[in-house]
């Protein structure tokens, strides 16, 4: 028995709704753990299965040696430790109070 096109479309729509359409915040972490969570400034729909999230940290936010950026959803708020981690990316960013940081993150369901 094969899966119909209608069933595939339903599965894809459900996957998109519970993943990339459910991103609430970006988390920036250092070796000591989570430093900050911020909400996206913008969420752009690139296609039915891809979104582009834009985050901005001012000179006074998220300072330290960043080692990980994560997207959180499923009830995540700016309070540390809330929600479900949806995606993560190891980074090496030495951010100080003389730098702002603009992050563009594309996420796609494949």
N, C-alpha and C positions, 0 to 999 in steps of 0.2 A: 504494500500500500504506500503510495507516495503522498507527500505533503502538497496541498493545493496552493496556488498563488495567493488566494485569500488568506489562508492560514499563515503563509510566510509574511504577508503584509501585517497581519495582526501581531505576530511574534516580534517583528522589527519595531512596530509602533510601541509595543509594550516595553521592549528593551530600551529604546530611546527615552521613553517617559520615566523609566526607573533608573536611568544612568545619566546621560549628558543633559537631560532636561531637569535633573534633580540636584545640580551642583549649586551649593549655597555660599561657600566661602573657600578662600585660599588660606592654607596654613603654611607658615614659614618656621622652620626648626633649625636649631643649633645643636651641638653635641649634647647640651644639657636638656634638650627637649623643645617642645613647642614654645615659640616666642610670641607669635601674634597670629590672629586670624582676621581677614578682611573680606568684605563683600565685593563682588565684581563691580567695577564702574560701568561696564558694558558687557552685554552678551549678544553676539552677532550670530545669526543663523547662516552658516555657509551653505549647507545642504540639508536634506532630510535626516542625514546621519552624522552631521558635523556642526560643532559650535565653536566659536572663538570667544574666549573670556579675556577681558582686560582688567588688570589689577594695578593699583598705584600705591606705593608706600612713600610717604613723605620722608624728609630728612630725619624726622624724629621717631619713625616707626620701624620696627624690625631690625634694629641695629645689632650687629654681631657677626660671627662667622657662620653664615647660613650653609647648611649641608643638605637640606631637603625642602622641597616644596610639594604640597599635597592639595588635591581638590577634595573637599568634603561635601556630603549631601545627606539626605535622609534625616532631616531635622537638625542639621548642623547650624550652629549660631557662631557669633564672634567669641562666645565663651569657650575657652580651651577644653578639649576633651569631649565635645558634643558631636553627635552624628556619626556617619560612617565614611571612612576614607574610600574614595572612588578611584583615585589615581595618584601616583607620586612620581617624583623625579629627583634624583640625586643631583645636587649642585655644589659648586664651590664659589661662594660669593662673600667677600669681606665687605660688609656694608657698615658705613659710619654715619655720624650725624651731619656730614657734609655732602651726603649723596641721597638722592631720591632713587626709586627703582620702579620702572615700568615693566610689567610682565604681560605678554600676550601668550595665551595657552590655547592651542587648538586641541579639541578632543573629538574623536570619531569612533562610532560604533562600526566594527568590522565583522 
